[in-house]
Amino acid sequence: MKILPITDNTQQSNISNNANFKAKLKIHGQKDLLPRTGLKRLKNKANLLGTKDDIIHIGLWNSYITEPTSNSFLNALGVPTFKIKESRTNVNMYHCFPSNNSTDEISEKVFGGTTKEQKFSAYKTIWKYIDSLKEKFETK
């Protein structure tokens, strides 16, 4: 018969509560619009600036350019039909840093091209946005 030691669960909770987490990156929308390891890298980069109360909000979604197309059956019923001409990725960026009394206007970028190009462009734009925040708050 084995006797297992009694562990103190309060030690585990104290460790997680005292962790020094910095700015949080919150992605709203479709996370799959970033490269596979991109989200993790962006979160790590955001953790290097600000305090635990600071938040960087990123919105990601697809938008489509459509054109009317004809469908005899649906058009006869009065239902308009459309064909997707192009898919685009929209990136919306905003930060709220209570530690510096700073908020930013929402900046939005739209990217076209292949899916791979859209993912890379969105990732690169968010990376540059976090860099600009780092420069802005390091100089103060």
N, C-alpha and C positions, 0 to 999 in steps of 0.2 A: 504494500500500500504506500502510495506517495502522498506526501503532504506538500501542498503548494503554498508559497508565501502569500501573505495578504498584502495587496498593493494598495496604496493610497491614491484614489482617483482624483483627489483635490490637487495633487502635484501635476497631473496631466492637464487639468483645466487651467491651472495657473500658468503653465508654459504657453498654452495657446493664447491666453488673455494678455500676456506680457510681450507678445511678439511685436516687433517694431515694423508694422506695416505702414507703408507710405500711401501716396495717392492711389486711388482705385480707378481702374479703367472699366467702364461698363459699356458693353456692346449691346445695342438694341437692334433687333432685326435679324437678318440672316447672317450668322457667323460663318457659314460655308462660303461666303463671298470673299474670304481672305485665304491666303495660302495655308497649307496644312499646319505648319508650325508657326505661322505668323501671329496668331492670337496670343500664344504663350510668350513670344518675344516682345510683343507690344505691352503685355501686362508687366513683364519684368522691367521694361524700360520706364513705364509709368510709376513703378514702385520706387524708382530712384529719386523722385522729386515730390515735394509737398509733404503734407502730413496725412494722418489716417482719415481726417475729415474731408480731405480734398478729393474731388471726383472729376474725372474726364469722361464725358458722355460721347459715344460714337454711335451714330445711326447708319445702318447698312441695309439697302434694299435694292431690288431690281425694278427698273421701269422699262416700258416697252413703247416703241414707235410702231403704230399700226396704220394700215391702209384698208379702205373698204374693199371687200371682195364680194363676188356674186355667188349666191347659193339659191337656186331656183325655188326649192321647197321652203326654206326658212324665210326668204324674201317675200314669197307669196303670203306667208302668215304674218308679215309685218315685222319680222325680227331682223335687225341689221346684223350683218356678218363682217368680220374683220380678219385680216391676216397680219401676223406679227412680222414687221419688216426688219426691226433691229432691237436687240436687247442691250440695256445699259445698266451700269452700276452707279447708284447714288450714295455718296458719303456725306454725312452731316456731322459736324464736330462742334463741341461746346465744352467749356470747362467751368467749374464752380469751385473756387479755392477760398473757403472761409478764413483760412489761416493768413491770407494776404489781402483779404477784403476785395477779391478780384473775381469778376465773372466776365464772360466774353460773349460777343454776339455770335449767333450761329453762323458758321461758314459752311457752305455746301459746294460739293464738287460732283460732276457727272462724268463718267468715263464710258467710252465706247470701245469697239474692237472685239477681239476674240475673248473668250472666257478667261484664258490664262493672262492676257494683257490686262483685263479689267481687275483681276485679283491682285496682280502685282502693282498696278497703279493705285488701287485703294490702299494697299499695305504701305506703299511708299509715301503716300499723302498723309496717312495717320502718323507714320514714323516722323515725318518732317514737322507735323503739328506738335507732337510731343517734344521734339527738339526745340521748336520755337518757344514753347512754354518753359523749358529748362533754361534757355538763354534769358528769357524775360525775367524769371524769378531769381536767377543766380546773380544778375547784375544789380539787383536791389539791395 
